[in-house]
Structures are given as C-alpha cells and as structure tokens.
Amino acid sequence: MSESQDNVKTSETLTTHSRALHSAIFATVGAIGFLASAVLPPDAYNARYGCLIVAAAGSFSCIPPLLGWLSSNLHSTAAAGLAIALNISFGAPGQITGVWIYKAEEKKKGYPTGHWVNAGLLFFVAAGCISLLFFYRVKNKTLRREGVERLFRY
C-alpha cells in the first residue's frame, strides 16, 4: 500500500470510527469537572461553579456520540428507533438517583458523595467506551477474515 493510500485509510478510520473516542474524551472531561469539584473546599464558590460548567459540558456532550454509535450498529431503522428510545428511557433512573447521592445533610461539605459518584460513573463510561473500541476492532478483524461485509462501527 502506498503512503498516500495509507494516509487516506488512516484519515477515513479517524473520521468514521471515532464515536468511542469522542464519548470517552467527553465523559473524562465531565468526570474531571466533578472530581475537581469534590476535592475543592466547599466555600470555593467560583472555582466550584467553573467545575460544574466543565462537568455539565462533558457529561451532556458524551451522550449524542453514544446514541449515534448505538444506531450505527443496528441493521434497520425500526431497530434503531426502538434501541434509542429504550436507551434514553433507561437514563431516567439515573436522574432519580440524584436525589440520593446529593444528600441534604452534606450541603455544608459541598455534596462530596454526589460529585464522587458522578465522577466515578463518568470514568466508568470512558473506560467502557475504550474497552468496546478495542473489542470491536478485534471483532472486525475476525469478521473480515470470515468475509463478512457488515462490520461494527466504533
């Protein structure tokens, strides 16, 4: 393969198989925001507010690539619609748990439990994205050897 063909292939891979990386990066940004907010003193209002902005930006921006990733690995539009609807509805209990992880009695401490739980879960999302990226790469190599045309996207 010539160098120009190799560059085209690399560029194509980066632009067509980057949902996992984007979601992992955004989730890590959100986790860092929550982590920083958890370790800052409760009275560092400006810094904690900045951390909240970073945490929200990372947390919410990792969702669209995940939904795109989910829908790109389904074989029909009906399956994609159903899967996305189920995925979004499974997120509702996560909002309900916010009531328990942000405890009223921790207000003076700056809600450390809530921030640590959110940071941990976002790091888990990032690790899951990277793990699935490698899993799909290995799976696609196997499928290519078997001559399967429909490969997993990541």
MDAnalysis code that builds the backbone (N, CA, C; Angstrom):
import MDAnalysis as mda
import numpy as np

u = mda.Universe.empty(462, n_residues=154, atom_resindex=np.repeat(np.arange(154), 3), trajectory=True)
u.add_TopologyAttr("name", ["N", "CA", "C"] * 154)
u.add_TopologyAttr("resid", np.arange(1, 155))
u.add_TopologyAttr("resname", ["MET", "SER", "GLU", "SER", "GLN", "ASP", "ASN", "VAL", "LYS", "THR", "SER", "GLU", "THR", "LEU", "THR", "THR", "HIS", "SER", "ARG", "ALA", "LEU", "HIS", "SER", "ALA", "ILE", "PHE", "ALA", "THR", "VAL", "GLY", "ALA", "ILE", "GLY", "PHE", "LEU", "ALA", "SER", "ALA", "VAL", "LEU", "PRO", "PRO", "ASP", "ALA", "TYR", "ASN", "ALA", "ARG", "TYR", "GLY", "CYS", "LEU", "ILE", "VAL", "ALA", "ALA", "ALA", "GLY", "SER", "PHE", "SER", "CYS", "ILE", "PRO", "PRO", "LEU", "LEU", "GLY", "TRP", "LEU", "SER", "SER", "ASN", "LEU", "HIS", "SER", "THR", "ALA", "ALA", "ALA", "GLY", "LEU", "ALA", "ILE", "ALA", "LEU", "ASN", "ILE", "SER", "PHE", "GLY", "ALA", "PRO", "GLY", "GLN", "ILE", "THR", "GLY", "VAL", "TRP", "ILE", "TYR", "LYS", "ALA", "GLU", "GLU", "LYS", "LYS", "LYS", "GLY", "TYR", "PRO", "THR", "GLY", "HIS", "TRP", "VAL", "ASN", "ALA", "GLY", "LEU", "LEU", "PHE", "PHE", "VAL", "ALA", "ALA", "GLY", "CYS", "ILE", "SER", "LEU", "LEU", "PHE", "PHE", "TYR", "ARG", "VAL", "LYS", "ASN", "LYS", "THR", "LEU", "ARG", "ARG", "GLU", "GLY", "VAL", "GLU", "ARG", "LEU", "PHE", "ARG", "TYR"])
u.atoms.positions = np.array([
    [0.856, -1.181, 0.000],
    [0.000, 0.000, 0.000],
    [0.895, 1.234, 0.000],
    [0.576, 2.183, -0.871],
    [1.383, 3.392, -0.950],
    [1.126, 4.282, 0.266],
    [2.024, 5.245, 0.438],
    [1.888, 6.148, 1.589],
    [0.606, 6.965, 1.499],
    [0.233, 7.418, 0.290],
    [-0.998, 8.212, 0.151],
    [-2.233, 7.373, 0.444],
    [-2.216, 6.095, 0.022],
    [-3.343, 5.213, 0.342],
    [-3.424, 4.975, 1.842],
    [-2.265, 4.824, 2.473],
    [-2.228, 4.608, 3.914],
    [-2.767, 5.832, 4.650],
    [-2.416, 7.045, 4.185],
    [-2.919, 8.270, 4.805],
    [-4.424, 8.392, 4.644],
    [-4.947, 8.025, 3.472],
    [-6.392, 8.072, 3.247],
    [-7.083, 7.092, 4.178],
    [-6.519, 5.882, 4.297],
    [-7.123, 4.879, 5.177],
    [-7.104, 5.352, 6.631],
    [-5.994, 5.935, 7.076],
    [-5.898, 6.441, 8.438],
    [-6.901, 7.558, 8.656],
    [-6.997, 8.478, 7.705],
    [-7.941, 9.586, 7.821],
    [-9.374, 9.071, 7.853],
    [-9.679, 8.082, 6.999],
    [-11.029, 7.516, 6.963],
    [-11.359, 6.850, 8.293],
    [-10.405, 6.133, 8.860],
    [-10.633, 5.465, 10.136],
    [-10.885, 6.482, 11.234],
    [-10.121, 7.566, 11.239],
    [-10.292, 8.566, 12.279],
    [-11.632, 9.284, 12.167],
    [-12.111, 9.473, 10.951],
    [-13.369, 10.205, 10.793],
    [-14.589, 9.301, 10.861],
    [-14.447, 8.022, 10.548],
    [-15.618, 7.150, 10.554],
    [-15.711, 6.285, 11.802],
    [-14.642, 6.138, 12.519],
    [-14.642, 5.281, 13.703],
    [-14.159, 6.057, 14.924],
    [-14.842, 7.153, 15.215],
    [-14.357, 7.959, 16.324],
    [-15.412, 8.225, 17.390],
    [-16.554, 7.557, 17.312],
    [-17.592, 7.800, 18.311],
    [-17.122, 7.378, 19.704],
    [-16.454, 6.253, 19.778],
    [-15.972, 5.762, 21.074],
    [-14.969, 6.736, 21.686],
    [-14.055, 7.220, 20.873],
    [-13.054, 8.153, 21.386],
    [-13.686, 9.471, 21.822],
    [-14.602, 9.986, 21.017],
    [-15.256, 11.243, 21.382],
    [-16.036, 11.082, 22.691],
    [-16.803, 10.029, 22.804],
    [-17.571, 9.814, 24.036],
    [-16.652, 9.640, 25.231],
    [-15.566, 8.900, 25.053],
    [-14.620, 8.685, 26.155],
    [-13.976, 10.001, 26.581],
    [-13.606, 10.820, 25.629],
    [-12.982, 12.112, 25.957],
    [-13.971, 13.017, 26.678],
    [-15.199, 13.110, 26.163],
    [-16.201, 13.971, 26.791],
    [-16.562, 13.484, 28.186],
    [-16.690, 12.169, 28.353],
    [-17.002, 11.621, 29.680],
    [-15.856, 11.903, 30.651],
    [-14.633, 11.815, 30.180],
    [-13.473, 12.108, 31.033],
    [-13.459, 13.576, 31.434],
    [-13.803, 14.461, 30.506],
    [-13.890, 15.895, 30.831],
    [-14.931, 16.110, 31.933],
    [-16.094, 15.484, 31.782],
    [-17.133, 15.603, 32.810],
    [-16.678, 15.051, 34.146],
    [-15.999, 13.907, 34.103],
    [-15.515, 13.290, 35.340],
    [-14.495, 14.185, 36.036],
    [-13.627, 14.797, 35.269],
    [-12.627, 15.694, 35.852],
    [-13.306, 16.897, 36.502],
    [-14.353, 17.408, 35.876],
    [-15.102, 18.517, 36.466],
    [-15.711, 18.140, 37.807],
    [-16.346, 16.958, 37.877],
    [-16.924, 16.508, 39.139],
    [-15.837, 16.194, 40.172],
    [-14.742, 15.598, 39.712],
    [-13.638, 15.265, 40.618],
    [-13.051, 16.524, 41.233],
    [-12.809, 17.523, 40.415],
    [-12.250, 18.778, 40.921],
    [-13.215, 19.448, 41.902],
    [-14.491, 19.404, 41.589],
    [-15.483, 19.994, 42.487],
    [-15.532, 19.248, 43.820],
    [-15.316, 17.941, 43.778],
    [-15.346, 17.139, 45.005],
    [-14.163, 17.441, 45.921],
    [-13.013, 17.755, 45.356],
    [-11.824, 17.973, 46.190],
    [-11.641, 19.430, 46.608],
    [-12.339, 20.339, 45.936],
    [-12.234, 21.753, 46.327],
    [-12.960, 22.004, 47.645],
    [-12.519, 22.997, 48.399],
    [-13.227, 23.330, 49.633],
    [-14.646, 23.819, 49.326],
    [-15.586, 23.541, 50.217],
    [-16.985, 23.906, 49.963],
    [-17.226, 25.401, 49.770],
    [-16.339, 26.223, 50.298],
    [-16.556, 27.665, 50.171],
    [-15.827, 28.285, 48.972],
    [-15.243, 27.475, 48.111],
    [-14.589, 27.972, 46.891],
    [-15.639, 28.055, 45.784],
    [-16.553, 28.997, 45.950],
    [-17.738, 29.061, 45.095],
    [-17.418, 29.273, 43.618],
    [-16.535, 30.201, 43.310],
    [-16.225, 30.485, 41.905],
    [-15.580, 29.284, 41.225],
    [-14.617, 28.676, 41.902],
    [-13.942, 27.510, 41.322],
    [-14.911, 26.340, 41.172],
    [-15.754, 26.124, 42.173],
    [-16.722, 25.025, 42.099],
    [-17.757, 25.267, 41.003],
    [-18.126, 26.524, 40.791],
    [-19.060, 26.854, 39.718],
    [-18.414, 26.567, 38.360],
    [-17.152, 26.925, 38.216],
    [-16.413, 26.608, 36.984],
    [-16.335, 25.105, 36.755],
    [-16.111, 24.367, 37.838],
    [-16.065, 22.904, 37.734],
    [-17.415, 22.342, 37.311],
    [-18.485, 22.931, 37.814],
    [-19.826, 22.488, 37.434],
    [-20.063, 22.712, 35.934],
    [-19.586, 23.818, 35.413],
    [-19.732, 24.095, 33.979],
    [-18.973, 23.050, 33.167],
    [-17.739, 22.761, 33.575],
    [-16.937, 21.749, 32.886],
    [-17.596, 20.375, 32.998],
    [-18.075, 20.038, 34.191],
    [-18.713, 18.740, 34.414],
    [-19.967, 18.591, 33.556],
    [-20.782, 19.633, 33.502],
    [-22.008, 19.570, 32.696],
    [-21.680, 19.469, 31.210],
    [-20.691, 20.243, 30.778],
    [-20.305, 20.198, 29.363],
    [-19.837, 18.802, 28.964],
    [-19.008, 18.191, 29.793],
    [-18.526, 16.842, 29.485],
    [-19.606, 15.789, 29.605],
    [-20.418, 15.888, 30.652],
    [-21.457, 14.886, 30.896],
    [-22.486, 14.842, 29.779],
    [-22.974, 16.001, 29.393],
    [-24.038, 16.030, 28.401],
    [-23.526, 15.857, 26.977],
    [-22.275, 16.223, 26.727],
    [-21.761, 16.094, 25.357],
    [-21.346, 14.672, 25.008],
    [-21.211, 13.793, 25.987],
    [-20.841, 12.409, 25.652],
    [-22.053, 11.588, 25.202],
    [-23.261, 12.088, 25.394],
    [-24.466, 11.317, 25.066],
    [-24.732, 11.231, 23.557],
    [-24.712, 12.326, 22.790],
    [-25.008, 12.202, 21.346],
    [-24.102, 11.225, 20.593],
    [-22.770, 11.223, 20.818],
    [-21.966, 10.222, 20.114],
    [-22.334, 8.786, 20.513],
    [-22.728, 8.598, 21.775],
    [-23.139, 7.258, 22.201],
    [-24.403, 6.816, 21.475],
    [-25.351, 7.728, 21.302],
    [-26.580, 7.385, 20.580],
    [-26.292, 7.129, 19.097],
    [-25.408, 7.915, 18.518],
    [-25.002, 7.671, 17.134],
    [-24.296, 6.342, 16.979],
    [-23.471, 6.013, 17.936],
    [-22.736, 4.749, 17.937],
    [-23.721, 3.587, 18.033],
    [-24.686, 3.711, 18.916],
    [-25.712, 2.677, 19.064],
    [-26.476, 2.487, 17.762],
    [-26.959, 3.572, 17.187],
    [-27.787, 3.454, 15.980],
    [-26.992, 2.991, 14.767],
    [-25.702, 3.295, 14.700],
    [-24.909, 2.880, 13.538],
    [-24.593, 1.388, 13.553],
    [-24.789, 0.728, 14.662],
    [-24.527, -0.710, 14.744],
    [-25.799, -1.545, 14.693],
    [-26.909, -0.927, 14.322],
    [-28.163, -1.661, 14.172],
    [-28.484, -1.791, 12.688],
    [-29.273, -2.799, 12.346],
    [-29.461, -3.135, 10.933],
    [-30.707, -2.545, 10.292],
    [-31.599, -1.964, 11.060],
    [-32.792, -1.367, 10.453],
    [-33.164, -0.096, 11.203],
    [-33.939, 0.742, 10.535],
    [-34.361, 1.980, 11.188],
    [-35.333, 1.704, 12.329],
    [-36.122, 0.650, 12.196],
    [-37.043, 0.293, 13.286],
    [-36.260, -0.112, 14.534],
    [-35.233, -0.917, 14.324],
    [-34.404, -1.341, 15.457],
    [-33.689, -0.146, 16.071],
    [-33.218, 0.769, 15.233],
    [-32.521, 1.957, 15.737],
    [-33.464, 2.819, 16.568],
    [-34.664, 3.048, 16.068],
    [-35.634, 3.853, 16.816],
    [-35.981, 3.242, 18.156],
    [-36.216, 1.940, 18.167],
    [-36.545, 1.250, 19.415],
    [-35.365, 1.269, 20.382],
    [-34.180, 0.985, 19.880],
    [-32.997, 0.946, 20.742],
    [-32.692, 2.315, 21.351],
    [-32.809, 3.374, 20.568],
    [-32.548, 4.717, 21.087],
    [-33.589, 5.091, 22.132],
    [-34.840, 4.774, 21.864],
    [-35.901, 5.071, 22.840],
    [-35.658, 4.315, 24.150],
    [-35.301, 3.050, 24.054],
    [-35.006, 2.270, 25.263],
    [-33.790, 2.828, 25.996],
    [-32.770, 3.207, 25.232],
    [-31.558, 3.752, 25.832],
    [-31.853, 5.027, 26.599],
    [-32.633, 5.909, 26.006],
    [-32.983, 7.164, 26.674],
    [-33.836, 6.887, 27.911],
    [-34.778, 5.956, 27.802],
    [-35.653, 5.676, 28.949],
    [-34.893, 5.022, 30.094],
    [-33.836, 4.275, 29.796],
    [-33.037, 3.680, 30.867],
    [-32.251, 4.744, 31.628],
    [-32.107, 5.931, 31.056],
    [-31.411, 7.019, 31.726],
    [-32.243, 7.693, 32.802],
    [-33.557, 7.498, 32.768],
    [-34.437, 8.140, 33.757],
    [-34.107, 7.739, 35.195],
    [-33.846, 6.471, 35.491],
    [-33.477, 6.128, 36.878],
    [-32.210, 6.838, 37.353],
    [-31.327, 7.165, 36.423],
    [-30.127, 7.909, 36.799],
    [-30.461, 9.285, 37.355],
    [-31.486, 9.894, 36.824],
    [-31.913, 11.195, 37.329],
    [-32.539, 11.050, 38.715],
    [-33.215, 9.956, 38.917],
    [-33.852, 9.719, 40.213],
    [-32.799, 9.487, 41.300],
    [-31.700, 8.808, 40.952],
    [-30.659, 8.548, 41.958],
    [-29.996, 9.829, 42.442],
    [-30.091, 10.899, 41.646],
    [-29.536, 12.181, 42.070],
    [-30.111, 12.654, 43.391],
    [-31.334, 12.244, 43.675],
    [-31.965, 12.604, 44.945],
    [-31.202, 11.978, 46.116],
    [-30.673, 10.783, 45.907],
    [-29.990, 10.083, 46.999],
    [-28.492, 10.384, 47.074],
    [-27.862, 10.686, 45.947],
    [-26.417, 10.927, 46.029],
    [-26.083, 12.360, 46.413],
    [-26.997, 13.292, 46.183],
    [-26.806, 14.668, 46.640],
    [-27.638, 14.855, 47.902],
    [-27.038, 14.474, 49.023],
    [-27.730, 14.432, 50.306],
    [-27.814, 15.819, 50.935],
    [-28.983, 16.142, 51.460],
    [-29.200, 17.460, 52.073],
    [-28.247, 17.702, 53.235],
    [-27.944, 16.664, 54.007],
    [-27.060, 16.846, 55.162],
    [-25.594, 17.096, 54.758],
    [-25.261, 16.928, 53.472],
    [-23.893, 17.181, 53.004],
    [-23.738, 18.573, 52.379],
    [-24.752, 19.382, 52.508],
    [-24.717, 20.716, 51.898],
    [-23.503, 21.509, 52.360],
    [-23.237, 21.515, 53.657],
    [-22.111, 22.296, 54.196],
    [-20.753, 21.736, 53.760],
    [-20.715, 20.454, 53.407],
    [-19.474, 19.827, 52.941],
    [-19.293, 19.965, 51.426],
    [-20.312, 20.492, 50.732],
    [-20.210, 20.680, 49.286],
    [-20.658, 19.481, 48.470],
    [-21.494, 18.641, 49.025],
    [-22.047, 17.462, 48.343],
    [-20.974, 16.527, 47.776],
    [-20.032, 16.080, 48.600],
    [-18.954, 15.234, 48.075],
    [-19.443, 13.890, 47.525],
    [-20.438, 13.280, 48.165],
    [-20.911, 11.978, 47.679],
    [-21.422, 12.087, 46.252],
    [-22.228, 13.081, 45.985],
    [-22.764, 13.258, 44.636],
    [-21.686, 13.474, 43.602],
    [-20.698, 14.316, 43.926],
    [-19.628, 14.593, 42.967],
    [-18.746, 13.376, 42.730],
    [-18.425, 12.639, 43.796],
    [-17.590, 11.437, 43.641],
    [-18.318, 10.361, 42.847],
    [-19.609, 10.173, 43.107],
    [-20.381, 9.166, 42.360],
    [-20.442, 9.543, 40.880],
    [-20.733, 10.794, 40.588],
    [-20.790, 11.223, 39.182],
    [-19.434, 11.083, 38.500],
    [-18.360, 11.461, 39.186],
    [-17.022, 11.318, 38.605],
    [-16.730, 9.847, 38.333],
    [-17.022, 8.992, 39.297],
    [-16.762, 7.561, 39.127],
    [-17.541, 6.967, 37.968],
    [-18.807, 7.327, 37.854],
    [-19.622, 6.784, 36.769],
    [-19.162, 7.299, 35.405],
    [-18.739, 8.541, 35.337],
    [-18.239, 9.053, 34.059],
    [-16.897, 8.421, 33.681],
    [-16.043, 8.151, 34.665],
    [-14.816, 7.402, 34.362],
    [-15.160, 5.988, 33.889],
    [-16.205, 5.396, 34.456],
    [-16.670, 4.079, 34.026],
    [-17.153, 4.131, 32.577],
    [-17.885, 5.176, 32.203],
    [-18.341, 5.345, 30.822],
    [-17.137, 5.436, 29.884],
    [-16.140, 6.234, 30.265],
    [-14.947, 6.388, 29.428],
    [-14.222, 5.058, 29.265],
    [-14.067, 4.318, 30.356],
    [-13.407, 3.011, 30.282],
    [-14.217, 2.040, 29.431],
    [-15.529, 2.088, 29.557],
    [-16.383, 1.222, 28.743],
    [-16.270, 1.539, 27.264],
    [-16.209, 2.816, 26.922],
    [-16.064, 3.213, 25.516],
    [-14.746, 2.710, 24.935],
    [-13.672, 2.882, 25.678],
    [-12.364, 2.436, 25.198],
    [-12.322, 0.910, 25.105],
    [-12.901, 0.233, 26.076],
    [-12.948, -1.235, 26.043],
    [-13.729, -1.726, 24.826],
    [-14.881, -1.121, 24.571],
    [-15.672, -1.520, 23.405],
    [-14.972, -1.183, 22.103],
    [-14.224, -0.093, 22.067],
    [-13.460, 0.251, 20.875],
    [-12.497, -0.884, 20.533],
    [-11.747, -1.359, 21.518],
    [-10.804, -2.449, 21.265],
    [-11.527, -3.757, 20.961],
    [-12.619, -4.010, 21.642],
    [-13.401, -5.224, 21.382],
    [-13.904, -5.229, 19.941],
    [-14.467, -4.101, 19.475],
    [-14.982, -4.039, 18.109],
    [-13.865, -4.123, 17.080],
    [-12.714, -3.590, 17.382],
    [-11.582, -3.715, 16.448],
    [-11.195, -5.182, 16.281],
    [-11.097, -5.909, 17.380],
    [-10.757, -7.335, 17.323],
    [-11.860, -8.101, 16.611],
    [-13.104, -7.808, 16.946],
    [-14.250, -8.480, 16.326],
    [-14.279, -8.222, 14.818],
    [-14.000, -6.993, 14.394],
    [-13.990, -6.673, 12.972],
    [-12.887, -7.415, 12.226],
    [-11.726, -7.584, 12.851],
    [-10.650, -8.359, 12.215],
    [-11.102, -9.786, 11.967],
    [-11.783, -10.359, 12.943],
    [-12.302, -11.720, 12.808],
    [-13.347, -11.779, 11.695],
    [-14.248, -10.804, 11.676],
    [-15.302, -10.786, 10.657],
    [-14.723, -10.592, 9.260],
    [-13.683, -9.773, 9.118],
    [-13.050, -9.571, 7.811],
    [-12.437, -10.870, 7.304],
    [-11.781, -11.614, 8.206],
    [-11.193, -12.896, 7.815],
    [-12.254, -13.892, 7.354],
    [-13.448, -13.774, 7.942],
    [-14.547, -14.662, 7.574],
    [-15.303, -14.161, 6.348],
    [-14.959, -12.980, 5.846],
    [-15.585, -12.444, 4.661],
    [-16.912, -11.745, 4.894],
    [-17.211, -11.380, 6.130],
    [-18.461, -10.686, 6.444],
    [-18.334, -9.223, 6.029],
    [-19.359, -8.718, 5.336],
    [-19.311, -7.336, 4.864],
    [-19.748, -6.333, 5.920],
    [-20.742, -6.678, 6.720],
    [-21.272, -5.741, 7.738],
    [-20.380, -5.801, 8.966],
    [-19.626, -4.730, 9.206],
    [-18.713, -4.670, 10.340],
    [-19.277, -3.748, 11.406],
    [-18.747, -3.874, 12.601],
    [-19.151, -2.993, 13.699],
    [-18.484, -1.634, 13.518],
    [-19.214, -0.598, 13.868],
    [-18.668, 0.754, 13.846],
    [-18.357, 1.160, 15.274],
    [-17.312, 1.911, 15.425],
    [-16.927, 2.343, 16.759],
    [-16.409, 3.743, 16.723],
])
